[in-house]
Structure formats: C-alpha cells, structure tokens
Amino acid sequence: MQKVDILAIGAHPDDVELGCGGTIAKMIAAGKTVAIVDLTRGELGTRGTDLTRAEEAAKASEILKVSARENLEMKDGFLQNSEEYQLKIVKMIRKYQPTIVFSNAIDDRHPDHAKAHKLVSDACFLAGLPKIETVLDGQPQTAWRPKQIFSYIQWKNITPDFVVDISGFIDKKIEACLAYKTQFYDPGSKEPMTPIATKDFLESLTYRAQDLGRLSGVEFAEGFTTEKLLAFKNFDGIVL
C-alpha cells in the first residue's frame, strides 16, 4: 500500500495530462501526493505505438513528479464495465487509498472516455465494500472508498461544476503533454494527421484554460464535474 492524496485515472496514457495536468502539478507543488493509473496502453492510437506511449508516459510522470504510475493493460477501444475491469481498479484504489479520484470526462468524442468514467465511478463504490475480497502481491487488501470523484473535461466543452486555478502551472501542463511527442503537433512528423495532432489542438490547451480563467476571474483554470454536491467548510481558497 502506497497511500496518496489523489489518484488520477485515465483511459489512455496522456488523458490525465491533457485533462488535469495543471491541477496535478499545482497539488504536488503544494505538498500533495498523486499517483496515475492508465487503464489501457493506447495501442490503437493512430500515431506511435504502445511502446512509445509507455516511454512518453514515463517522461510525463517525471515532469509532473507524480509518486507512481501504473498501467492496467485493459483493451484499448473496447473498455467495458465488467467485473474483471472493475476489480482491477478496485485493487488500485485499495492500494493507493486516495481521498480524491480524478476520472475521465462524463461524455466525450472517444467512446473509451465516458466508459472509463462509469467504470471508475462504480469501482470507487465497490472498493468500499468489505465483502469484496481482493489480494495484491499476495496480501489481502482493506476496503477503501474515496471521498470524492472529480471528472476532468476533455474534447467536448462540458460546463464544469467547478474550476481549479492553474495560473503559474499552465507551462508545466503543456510540457507534460508534449512529452507525448508522437501524439501531438510536430510539423516535421511523417505520422498520419489526427484531430489531436493539429496545431489548433495544441493551442487549444492554452486558450481553453484561459477562457475558463476568464469566466472565473483567474488567468488559467481547469474544469471538473462532480457526482455529488460539494460542501465548503469556509470560503478560504475561493477566488473572490
């Protein structure tokens, strides 16, 4: 067991960096611990290979300074909310015992993203049931349920329930994303063009964060949706 404050889960290597890389960088700078779990190897990606994605994910992890990163090697493009896949995530939740889980967007262009959101949400609930027994590395695990599940926003412009001010961390987010050099804009690349490999998509990482910042009164922000109503103990930390 390696307890962390936040467990960020993504269907594919690069989902987490794109969706909440700035928030992760900010939380780690503030002394919080973060681990990342990728559900698939991204083996169906048009550009690069599963091997290059693994190398790029390791580089991005170094940039963000996350405590750990794992890949569950589920089937890219064919995620399903099955008992097998649920239990794989349950084991990760019980291993890292996070207070908060970040998950894929509730709806998105790639079908794996919404499927991953539901899969993670269900696994977070199941992880708290003591009668579901799991064993990791030969040791029985203790039931654990995260306090909150927050879903980051990806391709679609989903209205967030709240935003995190990432002013001062947008450059770190972009750096972590560009660690995936096979996936994003490179004018010298001979790989096939994809929607996320365009110059416009790369620029959108900044202007979308800037627009959420404009709406919330900060320079840059990342948006999240939440499954349950949030309660504030006080107004400390809110940008007024």
Disulfide bonds with the S-S distance in Angstrom:
none
